[in-house]
Amino acid sequence: LRMKSLRLGVVEDFPFLEAPAGRAIADGYQLLNELGAVDDAHELTPLGQELSRLPLDPRVGRMLLEARERGALDEVLVIASALSVQDVRDRPMEAQQQADAAHQKFDDEKSEFTGYLKLWKWIHDARGGVGDVVAQGGSGRSAQVKGGGQRPGDTEQSVCSPHQPTTTSHKLSNRQYEQLLRQNFINIRRVREWRDIHSQLLTVVQEHRWSINTKPSTYEQIHMSLLAGLLGNVGQKLEGEAAASGEYLGARGIKFFRHPGAHLSKKPGRWLVAAELVETTRLFGRGIAGIEPQWLEQVGGHLLKKQLLDPHWEKKAAEVVALERATLYGLVVYSGRKVNYGLVDPQAAREVFIREALVAGKWDAALPFLAANRKLVRQVEELEHKARRQDVLVDDEVIFAFYNHHLPHDVCSGYSCERWYRYASKSQPDVLKITQEELMRHQAAGITHQTFPPTVRLGGVDCKATYLHEPGHAHDGVTVTVPLFVLNQVQDEACEWLVPGMLQDKVLALLKSLPQRPRSRFVPLPDSAARLTEILQFGEGSLLDALLKQVRDVTSLDIKRHDFKLDMLSPHLFMNFRVVDDHGRQLGQGRNLGALKAELGTQARGAFQALAALKISEKSVAAPSVTSPAAASPALANSKPATQPLQDAGQTFTAWSFGELPELMEIRKSGQTLVGFPALVDRGAAVALEVFDEPDLALAQHRSGLRRLFALQLKDALKYLEKNIPDLQKMAVAYMQLDGTQEELRQHLIDVALDRAFLMEPLPQNEAAFHQRLEEGRSRLTLIAQEVARLAALVLNEYATAARKIKDIKPTSFAADAAADCLQQLGRLMGKRFLATTPWTQLQHMVRYLKAITLRLDKHRSNPARDAARLQELKPYEQRYWRLVAERKGVQDARLQEYRWLLEELRVSFFAQELRTPQPVSLKRLDKAWAQINS
């Protein structure tokens, strides 16, 4: 340092009598660079010039220079002089514990340096008097070290200043003083050395006319001053498994431990600085103190090695930022600090800005070109999703090249772009606006609003449709947003067709799913799919049924509906439903409409009825000329619209006092018209008017409500019937096998009698028709009730006989298979509500069906092979019926109902021919009936 200041040339070239070793010279340069005295080229810095004028060890000089700037000279003079001598505290082998106890009062929580200040004060206080301070050239003031023994940021705690004057009654003699020092294991000779060096340092300070602080210094001021001369002795506590050992990672990869004899009352913390590193059995740090890593940046900023990682666009700041990482001799001082990358590397920041902010659309600035370009990109992306191909939109590099060509080179942030654009757009309004032709590689033919409509009409409501081409994604294909209140009115058949633009792909997939023989008739499949798509009338009926007819016509093969293997189709070929409430919140999503209805159907019905209740309250119902569940007959589909105000929602009735019941009810919602189905609902002691969203449910509820309304007019007659049902107790015994009670049986019998007496088609729709039907049925109600009771008694008696017969057959018997089949048949015929669920026309045949079961089991022993063969013939016919019922979610039309009872007649014909059937029945006749169902 001195040679540099005297300009004696390069140290390595100086003609020393005994030249120092090259390693020693390198170490010297390294230390001076650490202290900030020389730069990387070994040239003296302004701080080095000042340091060279101090006749002190460079480390001590650097501490004093920093203390001068930070207002901590008074304290640092004491500490620096203490570091220049051997520790004044003695610890003899024979009295280690006594020495430790005596020295404990000097210990600090986090810093041994602050402990020196306590010790210095005690030494002065022990002598007594005040003249000693003045003699040493101290400030002669009462001072405190703020925050001594604490980590920065903690509540500051005062400890005594090294020169706080103490007034005593008398001053100790030298002998008494020395005796006191010995008693506290303080070395007298080293104390004198400490004072001498402190005096010398104080003289240097006074010669340079530096101002010694008159206010107490904080922990931070003191230790940042010391840190300036000890940057190479910094340590960071190791984490993970090594944390338990207390080992610290130091500069340049060295590892050391806190000296076991450190005068600290607590652990120093994660970061520390040591006065020196001493190697004995291990490398130890002596004279340690806890520090904060941010101090290293302030004091040793010239030594920090900084890296900028992960440059990226920061949306909130509207600029490109990088994450800065700084290390000091390999120790990570900080990491992840955000830095404006444009100030470091403008060109690289410009590229990131274009790619992420402009091309990727991560900048939300209100600039016309951004909105216009993004709208065009979305439109082209929508074309890709609809066409299910990703070669329409140009790749990002083309868009990047566009912006790169038009933007000035100094634009690398949101602010600079906005500033330039505001000026440039005045003369060029369309600057930075991309055209659709520039964004498209080719035209997407066939993508129109007709083939891929923005809305799909479901349940009478236009539902928003969105398109996505992303196989595996939940929204792949077409997704329709269905309002909750219309969910139950959405029909599966309408959704099978998807949208016109996707129909050909679905037809092709369905053809591919066919068995090999019929599939081969359509090769090449893509051409056949295109031809069939043109023939099919989009949206008319069921797609599967329409395609099935075409396939049969072309192949002349008996193709079944289940030959189309729907499980082989890609998910995007099924419409995806997103059910939302009035606030747009998603309640459910999926491609299985039936599952969504099962999950949300009740909630949807409630939403629909709440909407209808508002309409009822407004007393404005207009009935269009279409069929209603409560309508007298399907012929009323062409009748004139009926307009009649309904009563207030929630009102109940015990008589027909609500005017004419409309067939349908129009409900307007958000500019669209929904159709509701008004019906009477049974409330026990009265009936109410409700509007339903499903015609089948409305019809069932209406019949029940109408039955209750008739019953309310016939209270006396019904009381008589209830008490005079013939053989009720006897029937109840058999009915108990169906888990039913006598009261339930009584009610079912009365309900069937009321249905037969009053609920014939057409159902009454006004008060006059109701009273006319009431008078017509009143006179025959008793006879009908007796007829129903007699039939029920026969059915239950025959049921009991068949059930006993089945029960008597053991599971190991050769007739076990036949018995199991009969048990299944019995379960299908006879449920707890068989009187309510079986049509009257079929109820009259129930005795014969049950008797056939008994006869079959009686005859089984004589020819079991014949029984098994007949059963094998019958099974496929039953299986296809139940499969179709499952596909239709239990909904059965008249043809399917007819087929169901033909199966029972076929069983009579197969297993009990002697009972005869009302009409000829055979497998051929069932095939014909099945063909009509699928026609």
ZAMARGU-4260 file (C-alpha; in steps of 0.2 Angstrom, whole numbers, plus 5000, padded with zeros to 4 digits):
<rodrens>
0) 5000/5000/5000 | 5014/5012/5005 | 5024/5008/4988 | 5008/5011/4978 | 5005/5028/4987
5) 5024/5033/4984 | 5023/5028/4966 | 5037/5016/4967 | 5031/5005/4953 | 5025/4987/4953
10) 5030/4978/4969 | 5035/4962/4959 | 5048/4972/4950 | 5055/4982/4964 | 5074/4977/4968
15) 5071/4972/4986 | 5087/4965/4995 | 5076/4951/5000 | 5061/4950/4989 | 5044/4944/4997
20) 5037/4928/4990 | 5025/4929/4976 | 5011/4922/4986 | 5014/4935/4999 | 5012/4949/4987
25) 4996/4941/4980 | 4989/4939/4997 | 4993/4958/5000 | 4984/4963/4984 | 4969/4952/4989
30) 4968/4960/5006 | 4969/4978/4999 | 4956/4973/4986 | 4945/4967/5000 | 4947/4983/5009
35) 4943/4993/4994 | 4961/5001/4993 | 4965/4994/4976 | 4954/4990/4961 | 4955/4974/4951
40) 4969/4981/4941 | 4979/4984/4957 | 4977/5003/4955 | 4976/5013/4971 | 4958/5020/4974
45) 4954/5036/4983 | 4950/5026/4999 | 4967/5018/4997 | 4975/5034/4995 | 4968/5039/5012
50) 4972/5023/5020 | 4990/5024/5015 | 4992/5040/5025 | 4987/5031/5041 | 5002/5023/5050
55) 4991/5008/5055 | 4987/4990/5050 | 4976/4992/5034 | 4962/4982/5042 | 4962/4993/5057
60) 4964/5009/5047 | 4949/5003/5036 | 4939/5000/5052 | 4943/5018/5058 | 4939/5026/5041
65) 4922/5017/5041 | 4918/5022/5059 | 4922/5040/5055 | 4909/5040/5041 | 4896/5031/5052
70) 4899/5041/5068 | 4906/5026/5078 | 4924/5031/5081 | 4923/5032/5100 | 4918/5014/5101
75) 4928/5007/5087 | 4944/5014/5094 | 4942/5004/5109 | 4938/4988/5100 | 4952/4990/5087
80) 4964/4993/5101 | 4958/4977/5109 | 4960/4967/5093 | 4978/4973/5092 | 4983/4965/5109
85) 4981/4948/5117 | 4965/4946/5126 | 4967/4954/5143 | 4956/4941/5151 | 4966/4927/5160
90) 4959/4909/5161 | 4972/4899/5171 | 4971/4880/5170 | 4969/4878/5188 | 4955/4891/5190
95) 4945/4890/5173 | 4928/4890/5181 | 4932/4905/5193 | 4938/4915/5178 | 4923/4911/5168
100) 4912/4916/5182 | 4922/4932/5184 | 4922/4936/5166 | 4903/4932/5163 | 4898/4950/5167
105) 4907/4956/5152 | 4898/4944/5140 | 4886/4951/5127 | 4872/4941/5119 | 4877/4942/5101
110) 4894/4951/5100 | 4911/4949/5108 | 4916/4966/5101 | 4902/4974/5112 | 4909/4964/5126
115) 4926/4973/5124 | 4916/4990/5127 | 4909/4983/5143 | 4926/4977/5149 | 4934/4994/5145
120) 4921/5003/5155 | 4923/4991/5170 | 4942/4993/5170 | 4940/5012/5171 | 4926/5011/5184
125) 4937/4999/5195 | 4950/5013/5197 | 4938/5026/5202 | 4939/5045/5200 | 4936/5054/5183
130) 4953/5060/5179 | 4958/5044/5171 | 4947/5047/5156 | 4953/5065/5153 | 4971/5059/5154
135) 4968/5046/5140 | 4961/5060/5129 | 4943/5053/5129 | 4928/5063/5126 | 4924/5064/5145
140) 4905/5062/5141 | 4892/5050/5147 | 4889/5039/5132 | 4879/5023/5128 | 4881/5010/5114
145) 4863/5008/5108 | 4858/4990/5104 | 4873/4982/5111 | 4872/4964/5112 | 4857/4963/5101
150) 4853/4959/5083 | 4849/4974/5072 | 4830/4977/5071 | 4828/4971/5089 | 4823/4984/5102
155) 4839/4994/5106 | 4846/4991/5123 | 4859/5003/5131 | 4875/4997/5138 | 4888/5009/5146
160) 4900/5019/5135 | 4918/5015/5136 | 4921/5033/5143 | 4906/5035/5154 | 4913/5046/5169
165) 4912/5038/5186 | 4912/5048/5202 | 4919/5039/5217 | 4923/5044/5235 | 4941/5040/5232
170) 4953/5033/5219 | 4960/5016/5222 | 4979/5015/5225 | 4989/5006/5211 | 4991/4991/5223
175) 4972/4990/5227 | 4968/4992/5208 | 4980/4978/5203 | 4973/4967/5216 | 4955/4970/5210
180) 4961/4966/5192 | 4969/4950/5198 | 4954/4945/5207 | 4944/4946/5191 | 4957/4937/5181
185) 4962/4953/5171 | 4980/4953/5165 | 4988/4970/5171 | 5001/4970/5158 | 4990/4968/5144
190) 4978/4981/5151 | 4993/4993/5150 | 4996/4988/5132 | 4978/4990/5127 | 4978/5008/5134
195) 4994/5012/5125 | 4987/5006/5109 | 4971/5015/5112 | 4981/5031/5115 | 4991/5029/5100
200) 4976/5026/5089 | 4967/5041/5097 | 4983/5052/5093 | 4982/5047/5075 | 4963/5052/5075
205) 4967/5068/5083 | 4981/5072/5071 | 4969/5070/5056 | 4957/5080/5065 | 4943/5068/5064
210) 4928/5071/5074 | 4924/5058/5088 | 4906/5055/5090 | 4897/5063/5104 | 4881/5053/5103
215) 4881/5034/5107 | 4883/5022/5092 | 4871/5009/5088 | 4875/4990/5086 | 4873/4992/5067
220) 4885/5007/5066 | 4899/4999/5076 | 4898/4982/5068 | 4897/4989/5050 | 4913/4999/5054
225) 4921/4983/5060 | 4915/4973/5045 | 4923/4985/5033 | 4940/4978/5039 | 4935/4960/5041
230) 4925/4955/5025 | 4936/4940/5022 | 4931/4933/5039 | 4912/4932/5036 | 4903/4916/5039
235) 4885/4909/5035 | 4878/4895/5045 | 4876/4879/5036 | 4858/4872/5034 | 4851/4855/5033
240) 4860/4841/5041 | 4876/4851/5044 | 4866/4864/5054 | 4866/4854/5070 | 4885/4854/5070
245) 4886/4873/5071 | 4897/4874/5056 | 4899/4890/5046 | 4903/4892/5028 | 4916/4906/5026
250) 4924/4915/5011 | 4931/4905/4996 | 4923/4889/5002 | 4932/4887/5019 | 4922/4880/5034
255) 4924/4885/5052 | 4917/4884/5069 | 4913/4896/5083 | 4927/4896/5095 | 4921/4886/5111
260) 4928/4899/5122 | 4918/4913/5114 | 4912/4926/5127 | 4894/4926/5121 | 4878/4923/5131
265) 4868/4918/5116 | 4871/4911/5099 | 4876/4924/5086 | 4864/4919/5073 | 4864/4914/5054
270) 4877/4927/5049 | 4893/4932/5059 | 4910/4940/5057 | 4925/4934/5066 | 4940/4945/5071
275) 4952/4931/5066 | 4952/4913/5060 | 4963/4901/5070 | 4967/4883/5066 | 4970/4871/5080
280) 4961/4854/5080 | 4949/4863/5068 | 4947/4880/5060 | 4939/4892/5073 | 4933/4909/5072
285) 4938/4920/5087 | 4930/4937/5092 | 4914/4934/5083 | 4898/4945/5082 | 4881/4942/5073
290) 4878/4953/5058 | 4865/4955/5044 | 4868/4950/5026 | 4862/4967/5019 | 4877/4975/5028
295) 4888/4966/5017 | 4880/4974/5002 | 4883/4992/5009 | 4901/4989/5016 | 4908/4976/5003
300) 4898/4981/4988 | 4914/4982/4977 | 4917/4963/4981 | 4900/4956/4976 | 4899/4945/4961
305) 4882/4948/4953 | 4872/4937/4941 | 4856/4941/4932 | 4845/4926/4930 | 4828/4922/4922
310) 4824/4939/4913 | 4805/4939/4911 | 4791/4951/4908 | 4784/4959/4924 | 4766/4963/4921
315) 4763/4974/4935 | 4779/4984/4933 | 4776/4984/4914 | 4795/4981/4911 | 4807/4966/4909
320) 4815/4961/4925 | 4828/4949/4930 | 4832/4941/4946 | 4848/4946/4953 | 4859/4935/4964
325) 4874/4942/4973 | 4888/4932/4981 | 4903/4938/4992 | 4917/4925/4991 | 4905/4912/4986
330) 4892/4916/5000 | 4875/4921/4994 | 4871/4938/5001 | 4854/4939/4992 | 4845/4930/4978
335) 4829/4934/4968 | 4830/4953/4969 | 4821/4960/4954 | 4831/4972/4943 | 4826/4982/4928
340) 4834/4972/4914 | 4832/4986/4902 | 4845/4996/4911 | 4857/4981/4910 | 4855/4974/4893
345) 4842/4984/4883 | 4843/4973/4867 | 4840/4957/4877 | 4826/4966/4887 | 4818/4972/4870
350) 4817/4954/4864 | 4809/4948/4880 | 4797/4963/4879 | 4792/4958/4862 | 4790/4940/4865
355) 4781/4940/4881 | 4772/4957/4882 | 4767/4958/4864 | 4767/4941/4856 | 4761/4931/4871
360) 4749/4945/4876 | 4755/4948/4894 | 4753/4966/4894 | 4737/4974/4898 | 4739/4992/4891
365) 4725/5002/4883 | 4733/5003/4866 | 4723/5002/4851 | 4735/4990/4841 | 4736/4978/4856
370) 4717/4976/4857 | 4715/4975/4838 | 4729/4962/4836 | 4723/4951/4850 | 4706/4951/4844
375) 4712/4945/4827 | 4723/4931/4835 | 4708/4925/4845 | 4697/4925/4829 | 4710/4914/4820
380) 4712/4903/4835 | 4694/4900/4835 | 4695/4895/4817 | 4708/4882/4822 | 4698/4875/4836
385) 4682/4874/4825 | 4692/4866/4811 | 4702/4855/4824 | 4718/4859/4815 | 4733/4870/4821
390) 4740/4875/4805 | 4730/4891/4802 | 4738/4904/4814 | 4756/4908/4810 | 4769/4904/4823
395) 4775/4916/4836 | 4791/4919/4826 | 4782/4927/4812 | 4772/4939/4824 | 4789/4942/4833
400) 4797/4947/4817 | 4783/4959/4813 | 4785/4969/4830 | 4804/4967/4829 | 4803/4976/4812
405) 4792/4990/4817 | 4797/4994/4834 | 4812/5006/4837 | 4828/4998/4845 | 4826/5008/4861
410) 4809/5002/4865 | 4811/4988/4879 | 4798/4992/4891 | 4779/4996/4893 | 4783/5014/4897
415) 4795/5017/4882 | 4783/5008/4870 | 4768/5019/4876 | 4778/5034/4874 | 4784/5030/4856
420) 4767/5024/4851 | 4758/5039/4857 | 4769/5050/4845 | 4770/5038/4830 | 4751/5034/4830
425) 4747/5053/4826 | 4754/5051/4809 | 4752/5032/4807 | 4735/5027/4815 | 4737/5009/4810
430) 4755/5007/4815 | 4759/4990/4823 | 4742/4983/4818 | 4743/4966/4810 | 4731/4961/4796
435) 4721/4944/4796 | 4730/4939/4781 | 4747/4941/4789 | 4741/4930/4804 | 4734/4916/4793
440) 4744/4903/4784 | 4729/4898/4773 | 4711/4901/4773 | 4700/4890/4784 | 4687/4884/4772
445) 4670/4879/4778 | 4671/4888/4795 | 4656/4898/4795 | 4643/4904/4808 | 4631/4891/4800
450) 4643/4876/4802 | 4650/4882/4819 | 4636/4893/4827 | 4640/4904/4842 | 4624/4898/4850
455) 4615/4881/4851 | 4597/4880/4854 | 4593/4868/4868 | 4577/4867/4878 | 4570/4882/4869
460) 4585/4893/4874 | 4600/4899/4864 | 4615/4892/4874 | 4632/4900/4871 | 4644/4888/4862
465) 4663/4888/4863 | 4675/4877/4853 | 4692/4870/4859 | 4704/4859/4850 | 4715/4852/4864
470) 4713/4833/4865 | 4713/4827/4883 | 4706/4844/4890 | 4689/4844/4899 | 4683/4857/4886
475) 4689/4848/4870 | 4676/4849/4856 | 4661/4860/4858 | 4655/4866/4875 | 4638/4874/4878
480) 4634/4884/4893 | 4617/4879/4899 | 4607/4889/4912 | 4602/4879/4927 | 4583/4883/4924
485) 4583/4875/4907 | 4593/4859/4911 | 4579/4847/4912 | 4572/4853/4895 | 4588/4848/4886
490) 4585/4833/4876 | 4598/4820/4872 | 4593/4818/4854 | 4596/4836/4850 | 4614/4835/4857
495) 4619/4820/4848 | 4620/4830/4832 | 4633/4842/4840 | 4635/4856/4827 | 4634/4855/4808
500) 4653/4857/4806 | 4657/4843/4817 | 4643/4831/4811 | 4654/4823/4797 | 4668/4818/4809
505) 4655/4810/4821 | 4647/4800/4807 | 4665/4794/4802 | 4669/4789/4819 | 4652/4780/4821
510) 4655/4771/4805 | 4672/4765/4811 | 4664/4758/4827 | 4653/4746/4817 | 4658/4728/4816
515) 4669/4723/4801 | 4656/4716/4790 | 4644/4731/4789 | 4659/4743/4790 | 4667/4735/4774
520) 4652/4741/4764 | 4657/4759/4767 | 4675/4759/4761 | 4682/4772/4759 | 4675/4778/4775
525) 4678/4796/4774 | 4669/4797/4757 | 4654/4788/4764 | 4654/4799/4779 | 4653/4814/4768
530) 4639/4807/4758 | 4629/4801/4773 | 4631/4819/4781 | 4623/4827/4766 | 4608/4814/4766
535) 4605/4816/4785 | 4593/4830/4790 | 4602/4839/4804 | 4593/4839/4821 | 4578/4829/4816
540) 4576/4815/4829 | 4590/4805/4835 | 4607/4804/4825 | 4610/4786/4829 | 4592/4781/4823
545) 4594/4791/4807 | 4611/4784/4804 | 4605/4767/4808 | 4592/4768/4795 | 4604/4773/4782
550) 4616/4759/4786 | 4602/4746/4785 | 4597/4753/4768 | 4615/4752/4761 | 4620/4736/4769
555) 4603/4726/4770 | 4610/4719/4786 | 4600/4719/4802 | 4611/4731/4811 | 4607/4735/4829
560) 4608/4752/4838 | 4620/4745/4850 | 4632/4740/4836 | 4638/4758/4836 | 4651/4757/4849
565) 4650/4774/4857 | 4664/4770/4869 | 4676/4770/4854 | 4672/4788/4850 | 4683/4802/4855
570) 4676/4813/4869 | 4676/4828/4858 | 4662/4820/4848 | 4650/4821/4863 | 4643/4838/4868
575) 4651/4845/4884 | 4638/4854/4895 | 4643/4868/4907 | 4628/4871/4919 | 4628/4888/4927
580) 4617/4898/4939 | 4609/4915/4936 | 4626/4923/4941 | 4636/4913/4929 | 4644/4902/4942
585) 4648/4884/4936 | 4637/4871/4945 | 4642/4856/4935 | 4651/4850/4919 | 4652/4835/4909
590) 4647/4826/4893 | 4634/4814/4902 | 4618/4824/4901 | 4609/4810/4911 | 4622/4811/4925
595) 4621/4830/4926 | 4602/4829/4927 | 4603/4816/4941 | 4615/4828/4950 | 4607/4844/4947
600) 4589/4840/4941 | 4580/4844/4957 | 4590/4860/4959 | 4586/4864/4941 | 4567/4861/4943
605) 4568/4872/4958 | 4576/4886/4948 | 4563/4884/4934 | 4548/4884/4946 | 4555/4899/4955
610) 4555/4908/4938 | 4537/4901/4934 | 4531/4907/4951 | 4536/4925/4946 | 4526/4922/4930
615) 4511/4916/4939 | 4511/4930/4951 | 4510/4942/4936 | 4495/4932/4931 | 4500/4932/4912
620) 4500/4915/4905 | 4499/4912/4886 | 4497/4894/4880 | 4505/4891/4863 | 4496/4878/4852
625) 4507/4863/4856 | 4504/4848/4866 | 4504/4848/4885 | 4506/4834/4898 | 4489/4839/4905
630) 4481/4841/4887 | 4466/4830/4884 | 4475/4821/4869 | 4489/4823/4857 | 4476/4830/4845
635) 4476/4846/4854 | 4493/4850/4847 | 4484/4860/4834 | 4471/4868/4845 | 4469/4887/4847
640) 4481/4895/4860 | 4473/4896/4877 | 4476/4912/4888 | 4470/4911/4906 | 4477/4919/4921
645) 4483/4907/4934 | 4481/4910/4953 | 4495/4916/4964 | 4509/4905/4966 | 4508/4895/4982
650) 4489/4896/4984 | 4480/4879/4987 | 4463/4873/4982 | 4450/4861/4988 | 4439/4863/4973
655) 4441/4868/4955 | 4440/4887/4958 | 4456/4892/4948 | 4448/4894/4931 | 4453/4884/4915
660) 4470/4875/4917 | 4481/4880/4902 | 4490/4867/4892 | 4507/4876/4892 | 4514/4892/4899
665) 4526/4903/4891 | 4540/4911/4902 | 4551/4924/4896 | 4569/4925/4902 | 4582/4937/4896
670) 4573/4939/4879 | 4570/4921/4876 | 4555/4910/4878 | 4554/4895/4889 | 4539/4883/4889
675) 4532/4876/4906 | 4519/4863/4909 | 4506/4868/4922 | 4499/4854/4933 | 4489/4851/4949
680) 4500/4844/4963 | 4493/4834/4978 | 4496/4843/4994 | 4486/4830/5005 | 4472/4841/5011
685) 4472/4852/4996 | 4480/4854/4978 | 4491/4867/4972 | 4496/4874/4955 | 4514/4872/4949
690) 4523/4873/4933 | 4535/4859/4928 | 4550/4859/4916 | 4547/4841/4910 | 4531/4835/4902
695) 4532/4817/4909 | 4534/4823/4927 | 4520/4836/4925 | 4508/4823/4918 | 4512/4811/4933
700) 4510/4825/4945 | 4494/4831/4937 | 4486/4814/4938 | 4490/4813/4956 | 4484/4831/4959
705) 4468/4828/4949 | 4464/4812/4959 | 4466/4821/4975 | 4454/4835/4969 | 4441/4821/4965
710) 4444/4813/4982 | 4441/4830/4991 | 4423/4830/4983 | 4419/4812/4988 | 4425/4812/5006
715) 4409/4802/5013 | 4409/4790/4999 | 4428/4786/5001 | 4425/4784/5020 | 4412/4770/5016
720) 4423/4762/5003 | 4438/4762/5015 | 4428/4752/5028 | 4420/4740/5016 | 4434/4734/5005
725) 4431/4715/5004 | 4444/4703/5011 | 4456/4717/5015 | 4464/4709/5030 | 4467/4693/5020
730) 4475/4702/5006 | 4485/4712/5018 | 4493/4696/5024 | 4500/4692/5006 | 4504/4710/5003
735) 4516/4710/5018 | 4528/4699/5008 | 4530/4715/4997 | 4535/4725/5013 | 4518/4734/5012
740) 4505/4737/5026 | 4486/4736/5026 | 4484/4755/5026 | 4496/4756/5010 | 4486/4742/5001
745) 4469/4751/5006 | 4476/4767/4998 | 4482/4759/4982 | 4465/4751/4980 | 4456/4767/4982
750) 4468/4776/4970 | 4465/4763/4957 | 4447/4764/4959 | 4447/4783/4958 | 4458/4782/4942
755) 4446/4770/4933 | 4431/4780/4938 | 4437/4798/4935 | 4454/4799/4926 | 4450/4792/4909
760) 4456/4802/4893 | 4453/4816/4890 | 4456/4823/4907 | 4446/4838/4912 | 4453/4855/4909
765) 4440/4867/4916 | 4427/4867/4930 | 4413/4862/4919 | 4422/4846/4913 | 4428/4842/4930
770) 4410/4842/4938 | 4403/4833/4923 | 4416/4819/4926 | 4413/4819/4944 | 4394/4816/4942
775) 4398/4802/4929 | 4410/4793/4940 | 4401/4795/4957 | 4388/4782/4953 | 4399/4768/4948
780) 4413/4771/4960 | 4407/4758/4972 | 4406/4744/4959 | 4423/4749/4952 | 4431/4748/4969
785) 4424/4731/4972 | 4430/4725/4955 | 4447/4732/4959 | 4447/4723/4976 | 4442/4706/4969
790) 4456/4707/4955 | 4469/4712/4968 | 4464/4698/4979 | 4466/4685/4965 | 4483/4693/4960
795) 4490/4693/4978 | 4484/4675/4981 | 4492/4669/4965 | 4508/4679/4970 | 4509/4670/4987
800) 4507/4653/4978 | 4521/4657/4966 | 4532/4664/4979 | 4530/4648/4990 | 4534/4637/4975
805) 4550/4647/4971 | 4555/4646/4990 | 4553/4628/4991 | 4566/4624/4977 | 4583/4622/4985
810) 4598/4631/4978 | 4606/4614/4974 | 4591/4608/4965 | 4592/4604/4946 | 4578/4617/4945
815) 4588/4631/4953 | 4591/4640/4937 | 4573/4640/4932 | 4568/4646/4950 | 4581/4660/4949
820) 4573/4666/4933 | 4556/4665/4940 | 4561/4675/4955 | 4568/4689/4944 | 4551/4688/4934
825) 4541/4689/4950 | 4551/4704/4956 | 4548/4713/4939 | 4529/4710/4940 | 4525/4712/4958
830) 4532/4727/4967 | 4525/4736/4982 | 4516/4748/4971 | 4511/4735/4958 | 4493/4742/4958
835) 4499/4759/4954 | 4512/4755/4941 | 4503/4742/4931 | 4491/4748/4918 | 4473/4741/4921
840) 4473/4732/4905 | 4488/4722/4910 | 4483/4720/4928 | 4469/4709/4922 | 4481/4697/4915
845) 4493/4697/4930 | 4484/4682/4938 | 4488/4672/4922 | 4506/4678/4922 | 4508/4672/4940
850) 4499/4656/4937 | 4511/4653/4923 | 4526/4654/4935 | 4519/4640/4946 | 4514/4629/4931
855) 4532/4631/4924 | 4540/4625/4940 | 4528/4611/4942 | 4532/4605/4924 | 4551/4608/4925
860) 4554/4590/4932 | 4547/4581/4917 | 4558/4590/4904 | 4571/4602/4911 | 4581/4602/4895
865) 4566/4609/4886 | 4564/4623/4899 | 4582/4627/4898 | 4581/4628/4879 | 4566/4640/4879
870) 4575/4651/4892 | 4590/4652/4881 | 4578/4658/4866 | 4570/4670/4877 | 4585/4679/4885
875) 4591/4689/4870 | 4574/4697/4868 | 4573/4702/4886 | 4591/4708/4886 | 4589/4720/4872
880) 4573/4727/4880 | 4581/4731/4896 | 4597/4738/4887 | 4586/4750/4877 | 4576/4755/4893
885) 4593/4759/4901 | 4598/4769/4886 | 4582/4779/4887 | 4584/4782/4906 | 4568/4772/4909
890) 4557/4782/4898 | 4545/4770/4888 | 4534/4775/4874 | 4518/4765/4869 | 4528/4753/4857
895) 4541/4749/4870 | 4527/4746/4883 | 4518/4734/4871 | 4535/4724/4868 | 4537/4723/4887
900) 4520/4714/4889 | 4523/4703/4874 | 4538/4696/4883 | 4526/4691/4897 | 4514/4683/4884
905) 4529/4674/4876 | 4533/4667/4893 | 4516/4660/4895 | 4517/4653/4878 | 4534/4644/4881
910) 4531/4638/4899 | 4512/4636/4902 | 4504/4634/4885 | 4488/4628/4893 | 4484/4645/4900
915) 4483/4652/4882 | 4487/4670/4877 | 4474/4683/4871 | 4483/4684/4854 | 4496/4673/4845
920) 4513/4677/4851 | 4530/4671/4844 | 4548/4676/4842 | 4544/4682/4825 | 4531/4693/4831
925) 4543/4700/4844 | 4556/4703/4831 | 4543/4713/4821 | 4538/4723/4836 | 4556/4727/4839
930) 4559/4733/4821 | 4544/4745/4823 | 4552/4752/4839 | 4568/4755/4830 | 4560/4762/4814
</rodrens>
